[in-house]
Amino acid sequence: MILVYNTAMAYKILIVDDEPHIVMIVRARLENAGYEVISAGDGREGLDKARAEKPDLILLDLMLPVISGEEVCRILKADPEYKKIPIIIFTARSRQTDSCGDDIVTKPFDPKQLLDKIAALLGKK
């Protein structure tokens, strides 16, 4: 199945990750695919940006400083105003997690797989 990325509408994606090189690589891939990208380097900043910016989708690392990604996910999914924002757990953990995300991508990641998952989740919005 080939997914076509809709670049006509610039969906806003929030990347929450404390590894600047990962953010830089993912940002470049997403912007090349036509997405608007914002980022945060820790859980508190990610939560604040999610509330202020209301992104269309969040890529959320689990192992974050200040507030864990799992806690950020639980807080957002418990709030009626933000619970419908799709969250892709973006983690280096090799085992599956019982997190509240809508999907998971394991680092190191396959860029095509990431773009396919993003397009699929945004297509449901």
C-alpha positions in Angstrom: 0.0 0.0 0.0 1.4 3.4 -1.0 0.3 6.4 1.1 0.3 9.8 -0.5 1.3 12.6 1.8 -1.0 15.6 1.7 1.3 18.6 1.5 -1.6 20.9 0.5 -2.5 21.2 4.1 0.4 21.8 6.4 -0.3 19.6 9.4 1.6 20.7 12.5 3.6 18.1 14.2 5.2 18.4 17.7 8.5 16.5 18.2 9.2 16.0 21.9 12.7 14.5 22.3 15.8 15.5 24.3 18.3 14.4 21.6 18.9 17.4 19.4 20.4 15.3 16.5 17.3 13.1 16.5 15.1 16.2 16.4 17.1 17.7 13.6 16.9 14.5 11.4 13.2 14.0 12.0 12.4 17.7 11.5 14.2 17.6 8.1 12.3 14.5 7.0 8.9 16.0 8.1 9.5 19.4 6.6 10.5 17.8 3.3 7.2 15.9 3.4 5.3 19.2 3.8 4.6 19.2 7.5 5.0 22.2 9.9 7.3 21.1 12.7 7.7 22.4 16.3 9.8 20.8 18.9 10.4 20.5 22.7 13.4 19.1 24.5 11.8 17.9 27.7 8.4 16.6 29.0 7.4 19.9 30.7 8.2 21.9 27.5 6.4 19.3 25.4 3.3 19.5 27.5 3.3 23.3 27.4 3.8 23.4 23.6 1.1 20.8 23.1 -1.4 22.9 25.0 -0.3 26.2 23.4 0.2 25.0 19.8 -2.5 22.3 19.6 -0.5 20.2 17.1 -2.2 17.8 14.7 0.1 15.0 15.9 2.8 14.5 18.5 6.0 12.4 18.2 6.8 11.7 21.9 10.0 10.1 23.3 9.4 8.1 26.5 12.7 8.8 28.2 12.6 12.6 28.8 13.9 14.9 31.5 11.6 16.8 33.9 8.4 14.8 33.0 8.5 11.4 31.4 7.0 10.9 28.0 4.6 8.3 29.5 3.3 10.9 32.0 3.0 13.6 29.2 0.9 11.1 27.2 -1.3 10.2 30.2 -1.9 13.9 31.0 -2.8 14.8 27.4 -5.0 11.7 26.8 -6.9 12.4 30.1 -7.8 15.9 29.0 -10.9 16.2 26.7 -9.4 19.1 24.9 -6.2 17.2 23.8 -7.1 13.5 24.0 -7.9 13.3 20.2 -4.4 14.4 19.2 -2.7 11.3 17.9 0.5 10.4 19.7 3.3 8.3 18.2 5.6 7.0 20.9 9.1 7.5 19.5 11.4 5.4 21.7 14.7 3.6 21.8 13.2 1.0 24.1 13.4 -2.4 22.4 10.5 -3.9 24.3 6.9 -3.0 23.7 5.5 -0.5 26.1 2.1 -0.2 27.7 2.0 3.5 27.0 -1.1 5.4 25.9 0.2 6.3 22.5 -1.8 5.6 19.3 1.2 4.0 17.6 4.9 3.3 18.2 8.1 3.8 16.3 11.4 2.4 17.6 14.7 4.2 17.2 16.7 3.8 15.1 13.7 4.4 12.8 12.8 3.8 9.2 11.9 7.2 7.7 9.3 5.7 5.3 7.7 3.8 8.1 7.5 6.9 10.3 6.0 9.0 7.4 3.5 6.2 6.7 2.3 6.0 10.3 2.0 9.8 10.5 0.0 9.9 7.3 -2.3 7.1 8.5 -3.0 8.7 11.8 -3.6 12.1 10.3 -5.9 10.5 7.7 -8.2 9.5 10.6 -8.6 13.1 11.8 
